[in-house]
Structures are given as C-alpha cells and as structure tokens.
Amino acid sequence: MENLDTHIKNLQNRLQLLLKHMELIVKQNAALQKEVDSLRISAQEKNDLIVRLNQQIDILKLSSNGLQHNEKKLLEKRINSYLADIEKCIAILNA
C-alpha cells in the first residue's frame, strides 16, 4: 500500500511540475506572439514607407523630365497597376 501511495505522490509531483512548465511555456508563447505581431506591424509600416518613397521618386523624375523611354514604360505599368487596384477596391465596396 505504501508503494502505491509513493507512486501516487510521485505522479502528483510530476504533474505539478508539468503544470508549472506548461504555464511558463504559455507565458513565453504569449510574449513571442506579441513580438511577432509587433514585428509584422513594423514590417508593414516599412513596406508602406518604401512604396511612398518609390512614388516620390517617380514624381521627382517626372517633374525633372529625367525619365528615359524604358523608365516611362515602367512608370506607366506601375500607374496602371495602381489604377487596377483602385478599381478592384471600388468594386469590392460597391458589392
């Protein structure tokens, strides 16, 4: 009988250790998830900044008439892409 009680106490102790370990892992997971969310937001902000800066470069090139023929074609493609995105957004809003 003592042997059974000892096994039960050992199991309870192990279970308590596992629960504490699980709580620690859950806290670490939550902290890591917050960090991931923060990094995603930061990356999105940086991507938005890149897009805005590229648009400003295009505007500066247009205003200085410094575009070559191939650059004009690329700019036209980008503008058409923006227009297509805007049209998709309008279609979604109207749906």
MOPAC internal coordinates of N, CA, C and O (Angstrom, degrees):
PM7 1SCF
backbone

  N    0.0000 0     0.00 0     0.00 0    0    0    0
  C    1.4448 1     0.00 0     0.00 0    1    0    0
  C    1.5227 1   111.32 1     0.00 0    2    1    0
  O    1.2310 1   121.27 1   141.06 1    3    2    1
  N    1.3396 1   115.18 1   -38.94 1    3    2    1
  C    1.4636 1   119.02 1   179.10 1    5    3    2
  C    1.5236 1   110.54 1   -63.60 1    6    5    3
  O    1.2310 1   121.40 1   143.20 1    7    6    5
  N    1.3151 1   114.93 1   -36.80 1    7    6    5
  C    1.4518 1   120.10 1   179.25 1    9    7    6
  C    1.5282 1   110.36 1   -61.89 1   10    9    7
  O    1.2310 1   119.92 1   139.81 1   11   10    9
  N    1.3048 1   117.76 1   -40.19 1   11   10    9
  C    1.4591 1   122.76 1   178.47 1   13   11   10
  C    1.5284 1   110.48 1   -66.63 1   14   13   11
  O    1.2310 1   120.60 1   137.51 1   15   14   13
  N    1.3229 1   116.46 1   -42.49 1   15   14   13
  C    1.4729 1   120.63 1   177.82 1   17   15   14
  C    1.5306 1   110.41 1   -62.79 1   18   17   15
  O    1.2310 1   120.96 1   139.54 1   19   18   17
  N    1.3049 1   115.76 1   -40.46 1   19   18   17
  C    1.4669 1   120.18 1   178.97 1   21   19   18
  C    1.5230 1   110.46 1   -63.19 1   22   21   19
  O    1.2310 1   120.48 1   136.18 1   23   22   21
  N    1.3165 1   116.68 1   -43.82 1   23   22   21
  C    1.4672 1   120.89 1   178.49 1   25   23   22
  C    1.5229 1   110.74 1   -62.93 1   26   25   23
  O    1.2310 1   120.43 1   137.71 1   27   26   25
  N    1.2967 1   116.79 1   -42.29 1   27   26   25
  C    1.4653 1   120.98 1   179.75 1   29   27   26
  C    1.5325 1   109.83 1   -63.34 1   30   29   27
  O    1.2310 1   119.93 1   135.97 1   31   30   29
  N    1.3258 1   117.74 1   -44.03 1   31   30   29
  C    1.4741 1   121.01 1   178.59 1   33   31   30
  C    1.5177 1   110.95 1   -64.46 1   34   33   31
  O    1.2310 1   120.56 1   139.50 1   35   34   33
  N    1.3228 1   116.54 1   -40.50 1   35   34   33
  C    1.4695 1   119.95 1   176.99 1   37   35   34
  C    1.5311 1   110.79 1   -62.41 1   38   37   35
  O    1.2310 1   120.75 1   136.60 1   39   38   37
  N    1.3082 1   116.16 1   -43.40 1   39   38   37
  C    1.4640 1   119.99 1   177.78 1   41   39   38
  C    1.5285 1   111.44 1   -63.06 1   42   41   39
  O    1.2310 1   120.52 1   138.75 1   43   42   41
  N    1.3136 1   116.62 1   -41.25 1   43   42   41
  C    1.4622 1   120.33 1   178.57 1   45   43   42
  C    1.5274 1   110.56 1   -63.57 1   46   45   43
  O    1.2310 1   120.64 1   137.40 1   47   46   45
  N    1.3236 1   116.39 1   -42.60 1   47   46   45
  C    1.4662 1   120.35 1   178.29 1   49   47   46
  C    1.5327 1   111.36 1   -62.62 1   50   49   47
  O    1.2310 1   121.30 1   135.19 1   51   50   49
  N    1.3085 1   115.13 1   -44.81 1   51   50   49
  C    1.4649 1   119.31 1   178.40 1   53   51   50
  C    1.5287 1   110.80 1   -63.50 1   54   53   51
  O    1.2310 1   120.90 1   139.67 1   55   54   53
  N    1.3165 1   115.88 1   -40.33 1   55   54   53
  C    1.4594 1   120.49 1   178.76 1   57   55   54
  C    1.5293 1   110.80 1   -63.06 1   58   57   55
  O    1.2310 1   120.23 1   137.98 1   59   58   57
  N    1.3163 1   117.16 1   -42.02 1   59   58   57
  C    1.4615 1   121.47 1   177.72 1   61   59   58
  C    1.5374 1   110.45 1   -62.58 1   62   61   59
  O    1.2310 1   120.50 1   137.13 1   63   62   61
  N    1.3261 1   116.64 1   -42.87 1   63   62   61
  C    1.4631 1   120.04 1   177.93 1   65   63   62
  C    1.5258 1   110.94 1   -63.12 1   66   65   63
  O    1.2310 1   120.80 1   137.72 1   67   66   65
  N    1.3193 1   116.07 1   -42.28 1   67   66   65
  C    1.4636 1   119.67 1   178.29 1   69   67   66
  C    1.5305 1   111.36 1   -63.26 1   70   69   67
  O    1.2310 1   120.37 1   139.35 1   71   70   69
  N    1.3207 1   116.89 1   -40.65 1   71   70   69
  C    1.4590 1   120.00 1   178.66 1   73   71   70
  C    1.5242 1   111.68 1   -64.00 1   74   73   71
  O    1.2310 1   120.42 1   137.67 1   75   74   73
  N    1.3328 1   116.79 1   -42.33 1   75   74   73
  C    1.4597 1   120.55 1   177.49 1   77   75   74
  C    1.5232 1   110.65 1   -63.41 1   78   77   75
  O    1.2310 1   121.09 1   137.83 1   79   78   77
  N    1.3210 1   115.51 1   -42.17 1   79   78   77
  C    1.4615 1   120.34 1   178.60 1   81   79   78
  C    1.5313 1   110.62 1   -63.52 1   82   81   79
  O    1.2310 1   120.70 1   138.73 1   83   82   81
  N    1.3218 1   116.27 1   -41.27 1   83   82   81
  C    1.4582 1   120.64 1   178.66 1   85   83   82
  C    1.5307 1   110.78 1   -63.40 1   86   85   83
  O    1.2310 1   119.85 1   137.77 1   87   86   85
  N    1.3194 1   117.89 1   -42.23 1   87   86   85
  C    1.4647 1   121.61 1   178.49 1   89   87   86
  C    1.5266 1   110.24 1   -60.92 1   90   89   87
  O    1.2310 1   120.76 1   137.92 1   91   90   89
  N    1.3260 1   116.16 1   -42.08 1   91   90   89
  C    1.4627 1   120.30 1   178.41 1   93   91   90
  C    1.5303 1   110.37 1   -62.73 1   94   93   91
  O    1.2310 1   120.35 1   135.97 1   95   94   93
  N    1.3029 1   116.93 1   -44.03 1   95   94   93
  C    1.4601 1   121.41 1  -179.88 1   97   95   94
  C    1.5227 1   110.72 1   -65.07 1   98   97   95
  O    1.2310 1   119.93 1   140.59 1   99   98   97
  N    1.3144 1   117.74 1   -39.41 1   99   98   97
  C    1.4653 1   121.17 1   178.36 1  101   99   98
  C    1.5326 1   109.89 1   -62.96 1  102  101   99
  O    1.2310 1   120.13 1   137.65 1  103  102  101
  N    1.3339 1   117.37 1   -42.35 1  103  102  101
  C    1.4663 1   120.87 1   178.06 1  105  103  102
  C    1.5234 1   110.81 1   -64.29 1  106  105  103
  O    1.2310 1   120.74 1   136.61 1  107  106  105
  N    1.3238 1   116.20 1   -43.39 1  107  106  105
  C    1.4587 1   119.74 1   178.33 1  109  107  106
  C    1.5229 1   111.03 1   -63.13 1  110  109  107
  O    1.2310 1   120.72 1   139.67 1  111  110  109
  N    1.3035 1   116.24 1   -40.33 1  111  110  109
  C    1.4584 1   120.92 1   179.12 1  113  111  110
  C    1.5240 1   110.41 1   -62.54 1  114  113  111
  O    1.2310 1   120.30 1   136.87 1  115  114  113
  N    1.3228 1   117.02 1   -43.13 1  115  114  113
  C    1.4674 1   120.58 1   179.14 1  117  115  114
  C    1.5267 1   110.79 1   -62.86 1  118  117  115
  O    1.2310 1   120.64 1   137.93 1  119  118  117
  N    1.3333 1   116.39 1   -42.07 1  119  118  117
  C    1.4620 1   120.05 1   178.87 1  121  119  118
  C    1.5307 1   111.10 1   -64.38 1  122  121  119
  O    1.2310 1   120.85 1   137.73 1  123  122  121
  N    1.3199 1   115.98 1   -42.27 1  123  122  121
  C    1.4620 1   120.02 1   178.84 1  125  123  122
  C    1.5201 1   111.09 1   -66.20 1  126  125  123
  O    1.2310 1   120.36 1   143.16 1  127  126  125
  N    1.3257 1   116.91 1   -36.84 1  127  126  125
  C    1.4620 1   120.47 1   178.81 1  129  127  126
  C    1.5302 1   110.40 1   -64.55 1  130  129  127
  O    1.2310 1   120.62 1   139.79 1  131  130  129
  N    1.3345 1   116.42 1   -40.21 1  131  130  129
  C    1.4663 1   120.05 1   176.71 1  133  131  130
  C    1.5244 1   110.35 1   -62.46 1  134  133  131
  O    1.2310 1   121.02 1   138.17 1  135  134  133
  N    1.3232 1   115.65 1   -41.83 1  135  134  133
  C    1.4620 1   119.69 1   179.57 1  137  135  134
  C    1.5242 1   110.94 1   -64.03 1  138  137  135
  O    1.2310 1   120.29 1   137.88 1  139  138  137
  N    1.3289 1   117.06 1   -42.12 1  139  138  137
  C    1.4610 1   121.44 1   178.00 1  141  139  138
  C    1.5234 1   109.96 1   -60.77 1  142  141  139
  O    1.2310 1   120.29 1   134.12 1  143  142  141
  N    1.3283 1   117.06 1   -45.88 1  143  142  141
  C    1.4584 1   120.69 1   179.15 1  145  143  142
  C    1.5188 1   111.06 1   -60.54 1  146  145  143
  O    1.2310 1   120.93 1   136.83 1  147  146  145
  N    1.3170 1   115.82 1   -43.17 1  147  146  145
  C    1.4616 1   120.52 1   179.11 1  149  147  146
  C    1.5219 1   111.11 1   -62.61 1  150  149  147
  O    1.2310 1   120.40 1   136.94 1  151  150  149
  N    1.3265 1   116.85 1   -43.06 1  151  150  149
  C    1.4583 1   120.74 1   179.61 1  153  151  150
  C    1.5257 1   111.42 1   -67.42 1  154  153  151
  O    1.2310 1   120.06 1   144.14 1  155  154  153
  N    1.3205 1   117.50 1   -35.86 1  155  154  153
  C    1.4700 1   120.08 1   176.69 1  157  155  154
  C    1.5198 1   110.65 1   -63.76 1  158  157  155
  O    1.2310 1   120.78 1   135.93 1  159  158  157
  N    1.3189 1   116.11 1   -44.07 1  159  158  157
  C    1.4671 1   120.23 1   178.95 1  161  159  158
  C    1.5243 1   109.93 1   -62.47 1  162  161  159
  O    1.2310 1   120.73 1   135.79 1  163  162  161
  N    1.3267 1   116.22 1   -44.21 1  163  162  161
  C    1.4612 1   120.75 1   179.48 1  165  163  162
  C    1.5305 1   110.96 1   -61.84 1  166  165  163
  O    1.2310 1   120.46 1   136.70 1  167  166  165
  N    1.3157 1   116.73 1   -43.30 1  167  166  165
  C    1.4636 1   120.72 1   179.37 1  169  167  166
  C    1.5230 1   110.54 1   -63.82 1  170  169  167
  O    1.2310 1   120.25 1   139.15 1  171  170  169
  N    1.3288 1   117.12 1   -40.85 1  171  170  169
  C    1.4598 1   120.30 1   179.02 1  173  171  170
  C    1.5249 1   110.92 1   -64.77 1  174  173  171
  O    1.2310 1   120.67 1   139.07 1  175  174  173
  N    1.3284 1   116.32 1   -40.93 1  175  174  173
  C    1.4650 1   120.21 1   177.94 1  177  175  174
  C    1.5249 1   110.50 1   -62.94 1  178  177  175
  O    1.2310 1   120.62 1   139.68 1  179  178  177
  N    1.3255 1   116.41 1   -40.32 1  179  178  177
  C    1.4637 1   119.51 1   179.29 1  181  179  178
  C    1.5310 1   110.86 1   -68.03 1  182  181  179
  O    1.2310 1   120.14 1   141.60 1  183  182  181
  N    1.3259 1   117.33 1   -38.40 1  183  182  181
  C    1.4599 1   119.71 1   176.87 1  185  183  182
  C    1.5276 1   110.83 1   -64.57 1  186  185  183
  O    1.2310 1   120.40 1   139.75 1  187  186  185
  N    1.3278 1   116.85 1   -40.25 1  187  186  185
  C    1.4632 1   120.43 1   177.16 1  189  187  186
  C    1.5265 1   110.59 1   -62.69 1  190  189  187
  O    1.2310 1   120.71 1   139.51 1  191  190  189
  N    1.3256 1   116.24 1   -40.49 1  191  190  189
  C    1.4608 1   120.50 1   178.19 1  193  191  190
  C    1.5241 1   110.41 1   -62.91 1  194  193  191
  O    1.2310 1   120.31 1   137.45 1  195  194  193
  N    1.3164 1   117.01 1   -42.55 1  195  194  193
  C    1.4692 1   121.01 1   178.87 1  197  195  194
  C    1.5174 1   110.36 1   -60.05 1  198  197  195
  O    1.2310 1   120.45 1   135.68 1  199  198  197
  N    1.3258 1   116.75 1   -44.32 1  199  198  197
  C    1.4639 1   120.51 1   179.58 1  201  199  198
  C    1.5265 1   110.13 1   -61.76 1  202  201  199
  O    1.2310 1   120.72 1   133.92 1  203  202  201
  N    1.3466 1   116.22 1   -46.08 1  203  202  201
  C    1.4700 1   119.38 1   179.93 1  205  203  202
  C    1.5289 1   111.46 1   -62.28 1  206  205  203
  O    1.2310 1   120.43 1   138.32 1  207  206  205
  N    1.3303 1   116.79 1   -41.68 1  207  206  205
  C    1.4618 1   120.03 1   179.80 1  209  207  206
  C    1.5276 1   111.16 1   -66.00 1  210  209  207
  O    1.2310 1   120.19 1   140.83 1  211  210  209
  N    1.3158 1   117.25 1   -39.17 1  211  210  209
  C    1.4641 1   120.04 1   176.68 1  213  211  210
  C    1.5230 1   110.56 1   -63.80 1  214  213  211
  O    1.2310 1   120.42 1   141.80 1  215  214  213
  N    1.3223 1   116.79 1   -38.20 1  215  214  213
  C    1.4603 1   119.86 1   177.15 1  217  215  214
  C    1.5250 1   110.40 1   -65.05 1  218  217  215
  O    1.2310 1   120.41 1   139.39 1  219  218  217
  N    1.3247 1   116.82 1   -40.61 1  219  218  217
  C    1.4595 1   119.96 1   178.21 1  221  219  218
  C    1.5302 1   111.27 1   -64.71 1  222  221  219
  O    1.2310 1   120.54 1   142.02 1  223  222  221
  N    1.3182 1   116.57 1   -37.98 1  223  222  221
  C    1.4709 1   120.21 1   176.66 1  225  223  222
  C    1.5212 1   109.75 1   -61.32 1  226  225  223
  O    1.2310 1   120.78 1   135.39 1  227  226  225
  N    1.3176 1   116.11 1   -44.61 1  227  226  225
  C    1.4651 1   119.69 1   178.99 1  229  227  226
  C    1.5208 1   111.35 1   -61.46 1  230  229  227
  O    1.2310 1   120.51 1   138.43 1  231  230  229
  N    1.3176 1   116.62 1   -41.57 1  231  230  229
  C    1.4687 1   120.57 1   179.51 1  233  231  230
  C    1.5238 1   110.23 1   -64.06 1  234  233  231
  O    1.2310 1   120.73 1   136.44 1  235  234  233
  N    1.3325 1   116.21 1   -43.56 1  235  234  233
  C    1.4609 1   119.73 1   179.01 1  237  235  234
  C    1.5285 1   111.33 1   -63.37 1  238  237  235
  O    1.2310 1   120.54 1   139.44 1  239  238  237
  N    1.3068 1   116.58 1   -40.56 1  239  238  237
  C    1.4634 1   119.31 1   178.19 1  241  239  238
  C    1.5219 1   110.78 1   -64.65 1  242  241  239
  O    1.2310 1   120.74 1   139.33 1  243  242  241
  N    1.3292 1   116.18 1   -40.67 1  243  242  241
  C    1.4627 1   119.79 1   179.19 1  245  243  242
  C    1.5249 1   111.00 1   -64.95 1  246  245  243
  O    1.2310 1   121.05 1   138.41 1  247  246  245
  N    1.3193 1   115.61 1   -41.59 1  247  246  245
  C    1.4563 1   118.51 1  -176.82 1  249  247  246
  C    1.5267 1   112.29 1   -70.82 1  250  249  247
  O    1.2310 1   119.94 1   155.09 1  251  250  249
  N    1.3072 1   117.72 1   -24.91 1  251  250  249
  C    1.4608 1   120.41 1   179.97 1  253  251  250
  C    1.5211 1   111.95 1   -97.81 1  254  253  251
  O    1.2310 1   120.49 1  -177.78 1  255  254  253
  N    1.3213 1   116.67 1     2.22 1  255  254  253
  C    1.4677 1   121.97 1  -177.77 1  257  255  254
  C    1.5245 1   111.49 1    53.31 1  258  257  255
  O    1.2310 1   120.76 1  -143.65 1  259  258  257
  N    1.3124 1   116.15 1    36.35 1  259  258  257
  C    1.4516 1   120.76 1  -178.35 1  261  259  258
  C    1.5147 1   113.41 1   -96.52 1  262  261  259
  O    1.2310 1   120.08 1  -164.23 1  263  262  261
  N    1.3112 1   117.45 1    15.77 1  263  262  261
  C    1.4577 1   119.94 1  -178.05 1  265  263  262
  C    1.5303 1   111.02 1   -87.11 1  266  265  263
  O    1.2310 1   121.59 1   -44.99 1  267  266  265
  N    1.3030 1   114.56 1   135.01 1  267  266  265
  C    1.4486 1   119.80 1   171.94 1  269  267  266
  C    1.5210 1   108.06 1   -88.63 1  270  269  267
  O    1.2310 1   120.49 1    -7.38 1  271  270  269
  N    1.3124 1   116.66 1   172.62 1  271  270  269
  C    1.4684 1   120.95 1  -175.27 1  273  271  270
  C    1.5219 1   111.96 1   -59.16 1  274  273  271
  O    1.2310 1   120.23 1   133.59 1  275  274  273
  N    1.3265 1   117.17 1   -46.41 1  275  274  273
  C    1.4743 1   119.70 1  -178.97 1  277  275  274
  C    1.5264 1   111.35 1   -67.18 1  278  277  275
  O    1.2310 1   120.30 1   146.41 1  279  278  277
  N    1.3454 1   117.03 1   -33.59 1  279  278  277
  C    1.4601 1   120.03 1   176.94 1  281  279  278
  C    1.5227 1   110.91 1   -67.03 1  282  281  279
  O    1.2310 1   120.82 1   142.61 1  283  282  281
  N    1.3458 1   116.03 1   -37.39 1  283  282  281
  C    1.4695 1   120.16 1   177.62 1  285  283  282
  C    1.5280 1   110.35 1   -62.84 1  286  285  283
  O    1.2310 1   120.89 1   137.99 1  287  286  285
  N    1.3285 1   115.90 1   -42.01 1  287  286  285
  C    1.4670 1   119.82 1   179.10 1  289  287  286
  C    1.5279 1   110.92 1   -62.57 1  290  289  287
  O    1.2310 1   120.71 1   136.62 1  291  290  289
  N    1.3411 1   116.25 1   -43.38 1  291  290  289
  C    1.4642 1   119.74 1   178.44 1  293  291  290
  C    1.5212 1   110.99 1   -63.47 1  294  293  291
  O    1.2310 1   120.53 1   139.19 1  295  294  293
  N    1.3216 1   116.58 1   -40.81 1  295  294  293
  C    1.4580 1   120.51 1   179.00 1  297  295  294
  C    1.5241 1   110.66 1   -64.21 1  298  297  295
  O    1.2310 1   120.41 1   138.41 1  299  298  297
  N    1.3189 1   116.81 1   -41.59 1  299  298  297
  C    1.4657 1   120.25 1   177.60 1  301  299  298
  C    1.5233 1   110.83 1   -61.20 1  302  301  299
  O    1.2310 1   120.28 1   138.82 1  303  302  301
  N    1.3303 1   117.07 1   -41.18 1  303  302  301
  C    1.4622 1   120.46 1   178.25 1  305  303  302
  C    1.5212 1   111.05 1   -62.97 1  306  305  303
  O    1.2310 1   120.36 1   137.57 1  307  306  305
  N    1.3388 1   116.92 1   -42.43 1  307  306  305
  C    1.4618 1   120.22 1   179.58 1  309  307  306
  C    1.5222 1   111.06 1   -65.44 1  310  309  307
  O    1.2310 1   120.77 1   138.41 1  311  310  309
  N    1.3289 1   116.13 1   -41.59 1  311  310  309
  C    1.4670 1   119.80 1   178.71 1  313  311  310
  C    1.5205 1   109.76 1   -63.73 1  314  313  311
  O    1.2310 1   120.43 1   136.16 1  315  314  313
  N    1.3208 1   116.77 1   -43.84 1  315  314  313
  C    1.4670 1   120.02 1   177.96 1  317  315  314
  C    1.5221 1   111.57 1   -62.22 1  318  317  315
  O    1.2310 1   120.71 1   143.15 1  319  318  317
  N    1.3272 1   116.25 1   -36.85 1  319  318  317
  C    1.4619 1   120.45 1   177.19 1  321  319  318
  C    1.5250 1   110.42 1   -64.52 1  322  321  319
  O    1.2310 1   120.59 1   136.63 1  323  322  321
  N    1.3456 1   116.47 1   -43.37 1  323  322  321
  C    1.4680 1   120.45 1   177.17 1  325  323  322
  C    1.5252 1   110.86 1   -61.21 1  326  325  323
  O    1.2310 1   121.15 1   136.69 1  327  326  325
  N    1.3184 1   115.41 1   -43.31 1  327  326  325
  C    1.4706 1   119.00 1  -179.85 1  329  327  326
  C    1.5311 1   111.14 1   -63.60 1  330  329  327
  O    1.2310 1   120.63 1   140.66 1  331  330  329
  N    1.3363 1   116.41 1   -39.34 1  331  330  329
  C    1.4647 1   119.91 1   178.27 1  333  331  330
  C    1.5239 1   110.23 1   -63.91 1  334  333  331
  O    1.2310 1   120.25 1   138.96 1  335  334  333
  N    1.3350 1   117.14 1   -41.04 1  335  334  333
  C    1.4691 1   120.69 1   177.63 1  337  335  334
  C    1.5212 1   111.24 1   -63.21 1  338  337  335
  O    1.2310 1   120.90 1   138.16 1  339  338  337
  N    1.3241 1   115.89 1   -41.84 1  339  338  337
  C    1.4699 1   119.97 1   178.60 1  341  339  338
  C    1.5227 1   110.48 1   -63.73 1  342  341  339
  O    1.2310 1   120.35 1   137.45 1  343  342  341
  N    1.3220 1   116.94 1   -42.55 1  343  342  341
  C    1.4640 1   120.46 1   178.83 1  345  343  342
  C    1.5322 1   111.35 1   -63.12 1  346  345  343
  O    1.2310 1   119.98 1   141.83 1  347  346  345
  N    1.3370 1   117.64 1   -38.17 1  347  346  345
  C    1.4658 1   121.17 1   177.20 1  349  347  346
  C    1.5211 1   110.79 1   -63.56 1  350  349  347
  O    1.2310 1   121.22 1   137.48 1  351  350  349
  N    1.3343 1   115.26 1   -42.52 1  351  350  349
  C    1.4778 1   119.65 1   179.51 1  353  351  350
  C    1.5203 1   110.58 1   -63.52 1  354  353  351
  O    1.2310 1   120.39 1   137.77 1  355  354  353
  N    1.3225 1   116.86 1   -42.23 1  355  354  353
  C    1.4584 1   120.43 1   178.78 1  357  355  354
  C    1.5240 1   110.18 1   -63.55 1  358  357  355
  O    1.2310 1   120.45 1   138.57 1  359  358  357
  N    1.3212 1   116.75 1   -41.43 1  359  358  357
  C    1.4679 1   120.68 1   179.06 1  361  359  358
  C    1.5249 1   110.46 1   -62.88 1  362  361  359
  O    1.2310 1   120.37 1   139.33 1  363  362  361
  N    1.3135 1   116.90 1   -40.67 1  363  362  361
  C    1.4694 1   120.69 1   178.61 1  365  363  362
  C    1.5187 1   110.34 1   -65.14 1  366  365  363
  O    1.2310 1   120.40 1   138.27 1  367  366  365
  N    1.3254 1   116.85 1   -41.73 1  367  366  365
  C    1.4673 1   120.61 1   179.25 1  369  367  366
  C    1.5273 1   112.27 1   -65.74 1  370  369  367
  O    1.2310 1   120.65 1   146.18 1  371  370  369
  N    1.3112 1   116.37 1   -33.82 1  371  370  369
  C    1.4595 1   120.54 1  -179.51 1  373  371  370
  C    1.5367 1   112.77 1   -79.41 1  374  373  371
  O    1.2310 1   120.65 1   162.83 1  375  374  373
  N    1.3204 1   116.37 1   -17.17 1  375  374  373
  C    1.4760 1   120.13 1  -177.66 1  377  375  374
  C    1.5070 1   111.62 1   -75.16 1  378  377  375
  O    1.2310 1   120.10 1   180.00 1  379  378  377

